[in-house]
Amino acid sequence: MSRLDKDLLNYKSKYEENGVLKNKLGITNNEDLEKVERMSTSYKLARLYLDPGKQTFDVNHYLSIHKYLFEDIYDFAGKIRNENIQKTIPFCIPQVIYENLDNTLKDAYHKANNINDKDELLVFFTKLYSDLDIIHPFREGNGRCEREYLRQFMDYVCEKNNLKAYYLDYSKINREKYLEAVIKADALCEYDDLLEIFSSILRVKSDKKSKKNKL
């Protein structure tokens, strides 16, 4: 997985115009664009919660989630970025994004068969979260796409391995500590802080199906 020093990267965006991401709606103000994004993706995420569609848990599945969430706003929805980006640390370079994403998702799908309890589930998803975050395949919307993919995948893993119906309640996160933990995991492959945060926000669905499952 490529983690390069920021001095090697060129961050001049091909996707922006006057500091605002080019969009299908002609919005030229970042605040307005953020509001529209939030409203649109919230609606789309609710739809996916009710009907996630075909779930293959591979690259095509991952790209399809991003496309569905952002296709009304951005031309690059569902497309791997072709420029270098960073947020505190640089993310994966474009030339190897597809390969890294493909390998990461295939490896996770294979290992999903061997998760036997809550602790193993937490370790598994903490590392997978960091691996996907450092890849950062899209120009915008990576976090929302990743969280939705992992929500679906956690449902699948829990059902497959006869675990309780666990999920991560991101609304309970301390954002500052969370960002610090993610950066530490992404840059140094040190996962303890992120694992602790995920452990604190892990919940069990309170529906009848979850009550039938074992720990």
C-alpha positions in Angstrom: 0.0 0.0 0.0 1.5 3.3 -1.1 2.1 5.9 1.7 4.4 8.6 0.3 5.9 11.7 1.7 3.8 14.8 0.9 6.8 16.4 -0.8 6.4 13.9 -3.6 2.8 14.8 -4.3 1.1 17.6 -6.3 -2.1 18.7 -4.7 -3.4 21.1 -7.3 -6.9 19.8 -7.9 -8.3 19.0 -11.3 -11.7 18.7 -9.8 -12.1 22.2 -8.3 -13.0 25.6 -9.7 -12.3 28.6 -7.5 -11.8 26.4 -4.5 -15.2 24.6 -4.9 -15.6 21.1 -6.3 -17.1 21.1 -9.8 -20.7 19.7 -9.5 -23.7 19.0 -11.6 -25.8 21.6 -9.8 -23.7 24.6 -10.6 -23.1 25.4 -6.9 -20.2 27.8 -6.4 -20.2 28.0 -2.6 -18.7 25.4 -0.4 -21.2 25.9 2.4 -24.2 25.4 0.0 -22.6 22.4 -1.6 -22.0 20.8 1.8 -25.7 21.3 2.7 -26.9 19.7 -0.6 -24.4 16.9 -0.2 -25.6 16.2 3.3 -29.3 16.2 2.4 -28.9 14.1 -0.7 -26.6 11.5 0.8 -28.7 11.2 4.0 -31.7 10.3 1.8 -29.6 7.8 -0.3 -28.1 6.2 2.9 -31.6 5.7 4.2 -32.6 4.0 1.0 -29.6 1.7 1.2 -30.4 0.8 4.7 -33.8 -0.4 3.6 -32.6 -2.1 0.4 -28.8 -2.4 -0.1 -29.2 -4.2 -3.4 -26.8 -6.8 -4.7 -23.9 -7.3 -2.2 -20.8 -8.8 -3.6 -18.3 -7.1 -1.2 -15.8 -6.5 -4.0 -14.5 -3.4 -5.9 -17.6 -3.1 -8.0 -19.8 -3.2 -4.9 -17.6 -0.5 -3.3 -17.7 1.7 -6.4 -21.4 1.2 -6.8 -22.1 2.6 -3.3 -20.2 5.8 -4.0 -21.9 6.2 -7.4 -25.3 5.8 -5.9 -24.6 8.3 -3.1 -23.1 11.0 -5.2 -24.3 10.5 -8.8 -26.8 13.4 -8.6 -24.0 15.8 -7.5 -20.7 14.8 -9.1 -19.5 13.5 -12.5 -16.8 11.5 -10.7 -19.3 9.5 -8.6 -18.2 5.9 -8.5 -14.9 6.7 -10.3 -11.4 6.3 -8.8 -9.7 9.6 -8.5 -6.8 10.5 -10.9 -5.0 13.0 -8.7 -3.1 12.9 -5.4 -4.8 14.1 -2.3 -4.1 14.4 1.4 -5.7 15.3 4.8 -2.8 15.7 7.3 -1.2 12.6 5.7 -1.1 11.7 1.9 -3.4 9.0 0.7 -2.7 6.2 -1.8 -1.4 7.4 -5.2 -3.9 7.0 -8.1 -1.8 4.5 -10.0 -2.2 1.8 -7.4 -5.6 2.6 -5.9 -7.6 -0.1 -7.8 -5.0 -2.8 -7.0 -4.9 -1.9 -3.3 -8.7 -1.7 -3.0 -9.2 -4.9 -4.9 -6.6 -6.8 -2.7 -8.0 -5.3 0.5 -11.6 -6.2 -0.2 -10.7 -9.7 -1.4 -8.6 -10.4 1.7 -11.3 -9.1 4.0 -14.0 -11.2 2.4 -11.8 -14.3 2.7 -10.9 -13.6 6.4 -14.6 -12.9 7.3 -15.2 -16.6 7.6 -13.0 -16.9 10.7 -14.5 -14.3 13.0 -15.8 -16.1 16.1 -16.6 -13.4 18.7 -17.0 -9.6 19.3 -13.3 -9.0 20.0 -12.2 -10.6 16.8 -14.9 -8.6 15.0 -13.6 -5.3 16.4 -10.0 -6.0 15.5 -11.0 -7.1 12.0 -13.1 -4.0 11.3 -10.7 -1.6 12.9 -7.9 -2.7 10.6 -10.1 -2.8 7.6 -11.4 0.7 8.3 -7.8 2.0 8.4 -6.8 0.1 5.2 -9.8 1.5 3.3 -9.2 5.0 4.7 -5.6 5.2 3.6 -6.6 4.1 0.1 -9.2 6.9 -0.1 -10.2 6.0 -3.7 -12.4 8.9 -4.4 -11.9 12.7 -4.7 -14.8 13.3 -2.2 -17.2 11.2 -0.2 -14.8 8.5 1.0 -15.9 8.5 4.6 -19.6 8.1 3.8 -19.0 5.4 1.2 -16.6 3.5 3.5 -19.0 3.6 6.5 -21.9 2.4 4.4 -19.8 -0.4 2.9 -18.6 -1.5 6.4 -22.2 -1.3 7.7 -23.3 -3.7 5.1 -20.3 -5.9 5.5 -20.6 -6.1 9.3 -24.2 -7.2 8.9 -23.0 -9.9 6.5 -20.1 -11.0 8.8 -22.3 -11.2 11.9 -25.0 -13.2 10.2 -22.5 -15.5 8.5 -20.7 -16.3 11.8 -23.8 -16.4 13.9 -22.9 -13.3 16.0 -25.2 -10.7 17.5 -26.3 -8.0 15.0 -23.5 -5.6 15.8 -23.1 -2.1 14.3 -21.0 1.0 14.9 -22.8 4.1 16.1 -20.6 6.9 14.7 -22.9 9.5 16.3 -21.2 8.7 19.6 -17.7 9.4 18.4 -15.5 12.2 19.9 -14.5 13.7 16.5 -11.1 15.0 17.7 -10.0 11.8 19.3 -11.3 9.8 16.3 -9.3 11.8 13.8 -6.2 11.5 15.8 -6.7 7.7 16.1 -7.4 7.3 12.4 -4.3 9.3 11.4 -2.2 7.1 13.8 -3.6 3.9 12.4 -3.3 5.1 8.7 0.3 6.5 9.0 1.9 4.1 11.5 -0.3 1.0 11.4 -0.9 1.4 15.2 -4.5 0.5 15.8 -5.0 0.5 19.6 -6.6 4.0 19.8 -8.9 3.4 16.9 -9.8 -0.1 18.3 -10.7 1.5 21.7 -12.9 4.1 20.0 -14.7 1.4 17.9 -15.1 -0.7 21.0 -16.9 2.2 22.7 -19.4 2.8 19.9 -20.1 -0.9 19.1 -23.8 -1.5 19.6 -26.3 -4.4 19.1 -29.4 -3.9 17.0 -32.5 -4.3 19.1 -34.7 -6.1 16.6 -36.0 -9.7 17.1 -33.4 -11.2 14.7 -30.5 -10.0 16.8 -32.0 -11.5 20.0 -31.9 -14.9 18.4 -28.2 -14.8 17.5 -25.5 -15.9 19.8 -22.4 -13.9 21.0 
